[in-house]
Amino acid sequence: MSPYSTHLCEEAQLAFDALVEAGWVIERVPAEYRGCAERLVGMLDSACDSAGSNDPARLEALLRDVLDAVPSESRLLDEDADALDMWSQSGYNSAAVPRSLRAQAETHEELARLVSMSVDTEDIRASDELVDSTIAAIFDRQPLDTSRDYSFSLRFRMTDLASIAAILLIGVSVVMPVITSMRFESIRKHNETNFAVSSVGFGSYAMDHEGRLPVYTPSGELASSVLNPALRWWMVGLDPTQSNSANLFTLAREGYASLESLTSPGNRFAQAGDVPEDAVDWQDFEQVSYSYRVNRPGTRNDDWAMRGIVVMTDRSPVTLKAYKRLPIDPFENSPNHAGRGQNILHGDGSVEWINTPWLDRNDHVFLPEFIELLITPGVKESGMMPIRGLERPKSSVDAFVGP
Amino acid sequence: MAEPSDETLVARYVKGDRSVLRVLIDRHKHDMLRFLTRLTGSRDAAEDAFQETFLQFHLAAHKFDTKRRFKPWIFTIAANKARDAMRKKGRRPALGLSAPVGGNGNGAPIEFVDLMEISGPNPDDDLQEREQQDMVAKAMDSLTYPLREVLLLAYFQRLSYAQIADDLDIPLGTVKSRLHSAVASFAKHYQDLKAQTDPSIQSHASGEAQE
């Protein structure tokens, strides 16, 4: 009978799992399991020693046997994965997915119906006993901390209470606007600094790339496909040759600016850390904090480097709404500043704060000219023609940013 | 008169109206238990998680933002409690919560699944509904816990990637890669099971690498 246990202890079991997950590379095993994982590998090694055949090939064969026992992993084809992302981003509505991916999105819809079917089975029903015991367990515990006793231990007259309420009200009415204003100013300054840092990055990039603004790839072939007017520039995280945010991401990817400097504190979905080293774009539409000049086919490389040409702005509210198929409001400001206004970065490197999306020359910073012509700037109008992620500026001076 | 919404009931509960607890539980009890049973693969673990979910609700109700929808919130608590319940019963999730899924390291080969090759659930299918439900259940059970969890939250609860990441406290990129793997594995297992039942259907397990 073997003197050794045939079971691993719990710690060794965890370390073994971690070792398999790490592909048997000790360095990849989380620190808390690494020591034990090293001992496990050592045990395998000494097993060969005791057999009197310290043969690395045999050890390798043994490990390969173990690895072969790991089941194969399934992955989706790229277009199925893209369709899943688009379907999710469009609120799980396959009709809202671009036509090129709609068939795949409909398959996801069908599979989701199957998954739901597996949950919606009439066989499983919660019994009354389960509900009763759940409620009993809850009320046996400490009472809900919010079901506190709100009554005062001291007796107050109504006039005293009214005085206290009035004092509190005055206090709140004085303090709240100050706090709100401080927060707003802090975010505005933070974004302004980000824009200033980015402007240096844009300038340096242009110096190194024949005056050009950042694009996902500067190669002639792909650069021309980037300019293809039929491609959707709001495909964030799905296809860097289409996504305009991938062009902006290039600034961080190539080290001309940090990702933090392209991240607004006003965007709660923004993500500056935990980004894969080989990332070429933000992973999700809502992570993008700033909107970047949409390229117009045939524009000269250096056509942007002057005041009046808008290179970057706080996040466009228009694209956010249009992407979600909501009516857009031509007077809405960027959500980065709670709708109070937005920073714009001019081609000469200056940063300007504007509290309306309309520039002096009646040019809407978030809309291309052909849509501007459909609305009257003096009249607030909603439910206008939707943007589809295909639009381009009419000329090199027409301000238009996205996504 | 219209029934008060879940969110209204939660607000009343927070203010101290204990009677609404039973109403809330009654509204969601069957869905919740089914969801948990599918997630844990065990009725016992599901019932434990069920109790823990509502206990957690009781403790955290005052933190609930009534502008959010109650159902996705409570089901996300349930997913977290299911994980704890499985851990207690010695059925550890196969992957740590923060471990990304994807990539085969130096080990298993990758098999690319083309969803368009998966014959979908045709209503005119000869398969009886019951049989199909069994196959779906088996395909679900074949997934590791983290994959099943994210698949149910996305496909069944229809939560956005950002919501799932927020609620499970994992990076958004992990949600994405985990969901891609979950869908691929589910589709592959389902198709394989279907092929076993009906030999005229080809198992899609081609194992072709994508370039």
Interface residues (C-beta under 8 A of the other chain):
Chain A: D17 V20 E21 A22 G23 W24 V25 R28 P30 L67 V70 P71 S72 E73 S74 R75 L76 L77 D78 D80 A81 L84 D85 S88 Q89 G91 Y92 A103 Q104 T107 H108 E110 L111 A112 R113 L114 V115 S116 M117 S118 V119 D120 T121 I124 R125 A126 L130 V131 S133 T134 I135 A137 I138 F139 R141 L144 D145 T146 S147 F269 Q271 D274 V275 P276 Q283 D284 E286 Q287
Chain B: Y13 V14 K15 G16 R18 L21 R22 I25 D26 K29 H30 D31 M32 L33 R34 F35 T37 R38 R43 E47 F50 Q51 F54 L55 H58 L59 A61 H62 R92 A94 L95 G96 A99 G102 N104 G105 N106 G107 A108 P109 I110 E111 F112 V113 D114 L115 M116 I118 G120 P121 Q132 Q133 V136 A137 M140 L151 L152 A154 Y155 F156 R158 S160 Y161 A162 P171 L172 G173 K176 L179 H180 S181 V183 A184 S185 F186 A187 K188 Y190 G207 Q210
